[in-house]
């Protein structure tokens, strides 16, 4: 059985940054990449807002850079996922999907959160070609264009309002005839002249090609069945995120949405020796730079914990 002073579960900005810092601290961390090496950023076409890349960079290339840097300082990067974890006593015991067991003095959970999608084939096909789950990340690519947002909660309204500062017009598509967002957020949306509400409707098809990107969307009215076509260049899905915490089997305190609770301003969970960083504990920002910063904090918290 392998033993490590620090196990990092998850790659992406939080996991790899934690690997860089724990590696430089001579903790010889082991990092499991998860199902998607590099996390969700690897399916992002271009990142323009991460410091240090003035010309922008693809998510795949940026994650490759972070991985190389973590490995440079001694992080052992392993493919695969953790499928069984026992946090009842230290050292903690885990098992990966290949059946290999490992014990760890500390753990950093950086498994991220997955966007909830509509389930359309065209949504998958055009992801990164006009389809996005992050207006903050991708909105600036659509300055002066017409775009659509799907959802009815605070996140959808926030994204619609943000996009209205950049875009010519924003369609906010909701399956009901009233929003679920807070009253103040509803007021901002409903009084914004650049936002058009499309009530009682769901996307039937996102139109476009791999070459052109998104060119429009067909919307079905759930009451009448009528199909309406809108011409757009960007299609933003804002129906929530699901933190990747199922493998913890209730051993860590989670909030009502399933995000890991941490002891702000640090990264400690309710289990001594277990820390969390990145989108798995962040329902608010969901930005690579924030995740990287939290990865650094978690690594420093681990080092201090072990020194005690």
N, C-alpha and C positions, 0 to 999 in steps of 0.2 A: 504493500500500500504506500502510495506517495504521500509525503508530508510537506506542507508549505506553511510559511508564516502568514501568507496572505493569499487568499483565493479571490479572484475577480471574476464575477459571472456576468458576461456581456461585453461586447466590443463597443463600437461607436465612440463618439467623442469622450463620454464619461469614462468608459472602461479603459480605453487606450491611454487617456491622460492619467488615470489612476495607476496604470501600468508603468508609465514614465516615472512618476513620482515615487512609487513604492520600489521600483527597480533602482532608482538613484539612491534610495535609502538602504540598499543592500538587503532587501527583504526577500529577494528571489521569488517574486510572485508568479503564480500560475493563472493564466487568463483563458477562460472558455469563451469562444467567439459567439456561440449561439447558432441559431438556424441561418442567420444572415451575417456573414462576415463583414464587419464594418457598420452594421446597423442600417437603419432606414436611409441614411444619407447616400448610401451607395446606389440608390435608385433615383437620386436627384441629378438632373442633367448638369446644372451649373450653380455654384454657390458664390455669391458676390459680397456677402456681408460678414464673412469670417476674417478677422484681422490677420494681416500678413500675406494676403493674396490680392493685390491691387487689381490684377487683371481678371480675377475670378478663377475658379477651379472646379472641376467635376467632383462630385461627392466621392466617387470611387478613388480618384487620385488623392484626395485629401485624407481619406481613411487609410490608404496605403502608406502615406507619409507618416501618419500617427502610429501605425503599427510598426513600421521600421524603427521609429524613434523609441517605442516601448521595448522592442527586441534588442535594440542597441544597449539598453541599460539592464538587460538580463531577464526581462519578462519572458516566460515560457508561454507562447501562444498555442493553444490547442483548438482543433476543430471540434464541433459537437456541442451538445447541450447537457445541462445538469437535469437529470430526471428524478433523482431522489435526494432529499436533503434532511439531515437530522440536526436540529439546533438546540436539542435538549441539554447538551453539555459540551464543554470545550475539552480537547479540540473537536471542532464540528466535523461531521462525517457526511460525505456526499458521494453520489455515484453518477457517472455519465452514461450517455446513450449507447456506449460500447461495452458497458458492464464494468468499467474500471472504477475502483474506489479511491478516494482521496480524503485525507484529513487536513484541516486547516485551523490555525490558531485564530485567524480573523477572516472575515468575508466582506467584500464590497459587492453589493448587488447593483448592477448597472444594465438591467435587461430592457429598459426603455418602455415605450408605450406604442401600441399599434393603432393607426387611424382606423376608424370604422368606415367601411365603404358601402356603396349602394348595391354592389354585386352585379353591375352591368359588364358585359364583355367589352364594350367600347370604353368603359372606364379604365379597365386594365390596359387595353391596347394603347390608349392615348395618355396614360400616366407619364408625366414629365414632358408631354407634348402639348400642354394646355390644361391638362387635368392635374389638380394639386389638392393637398389637404392643409396647406399653410399659406395664408395670404401674406403674412409678414415676410416669409421666405421668398415667395414668387410674385407677389403683387407688382413690384417695380418693373417686371418684364412687360406689363400690360398697361403702361401709361397711355392715356388717351383712347383706350380700347373699350369695347363693351364686354362685360363679363357677367357670370352668374355665380351665385352662392346658394347652396342647398342646406337647409336647416332652419330651425325655429327657436333655438335657445340663445343664451347669452353669447356663446362662441360665434355662432352664425351672424348674429347682429353686430358683434364687434368687428368681425371680418368684413362684413358688408360696409360698415361705416368707414373702416380703414381704406378699403378699396375705392370708396367714393372720393377720397382725397387724391387718388391717382388716375382713376379711370373716367371715361366719358359717361358711362351708365352702368349701373349694377342691378341685375335682376335678383331678387331674393325669393327663392322658391321654397314653399312650405306646404306640406300635405294637408294641413288643417286651415281653418279660417281665422285663427288667432295665434299669436306667437306665445311661446313658452318662456321667453326671456323676461327679465325683471322689467317693471313698469318704466323705469328711467331709460333702460336700453331700448324698449319698444318705442318710447317717445322719440328718441334720437333717430331711429330708423324710419318711423312713419312720417316724420316731418322733414326728412332729408329729400330734397327735390331730385337728387341724382339716383335715388333708389326706387325701383318699381317693385311692388309686392306682386307675386304670382301665387295667389291663394289656391288651396284645395288641389294642388298639383304635384306630380312626381315625375322625375326624368324617366322617359321611356328609352331614349337613345341619345348618346353624345355623338355628334356628327364631326367628321374630319378624317384625315389620312395621316399616316406616319410622316409624309412629306410636308403637308400643309399645317399639321397640327389641328387643334380644335377650330371648327368653323361655325358650329351652331349646336343646338340641342332641340330635341322633340320632347315636349312636355304633355303628359296626359292628365286631364282633369279627372279627379277621382270620383266626382259626382256625376258628370255628364259623359265621360269617356272621350270627350273631344280632344284632339291633338292640336297643340299649338307649337309652331316652330319659332325659335328665336335665333338671331345671328349674333354669335359671340366669339371671342378669341380665347377666353379663359373660363374654366369651369372649376369652382372651388367647393369641395365637399367638407361641410362643417357639421357633422352629425355626431361628433364626439370621438374620444380615444379610449382604448382599453389598455391599462397598464399590464405588463407581462409579469404577473405575480402568481399565476395559478400553481406553479411548481412549489411554492412555499407551503402549501397545504395548511394555511391558517396559523403558521408558527410566528408570523410577524404581524404587528398591529397595522391595519390598513384603514384608510378613511372610507367614507360612504361610497366613493367612486372606485375604490380598489387601489388607490395610490398608497405607497408605503408612507407611514407617518415617521417623520424624523424630528429630532430635538433641535430646532432652530436656535441659534444660527449655525449649529454644527450639522453633522450627517449621521449621528448615531440613531439606531432604531431602539425598540424596547428590549432587544436581546443584546446584552453586553458582548462586544466583540463583533457585532454585525452592523455594517454601515450601508447607506444607500446613496446613489448619485444619479443625476440625469433625469430623464423623463419618467422613470418609474416612480419618482417621488415628487414630480413637478407638474401639476395640472395647469399651471398658469402661463409659463413662458415658452417651453418647448422649442428652445433655440440651441444650436450646436455650441455656441460660445458659452452659454449658461451651463450646459451639461459638462463641458470641459472644465469650467471653473469648479463645479461641484465634484468632479472627479479628482481634481487637485485637493480639495478640502477633505474628501473622504480618505485619500491617501495619507494626508497629514494627521487626520484623526486616528487612523490605524497605527501610525508610527508612535504617536503619543500614548495610545492605549497599550501597546506592547512595551513601551519604555517604563510604564508604571508597574 
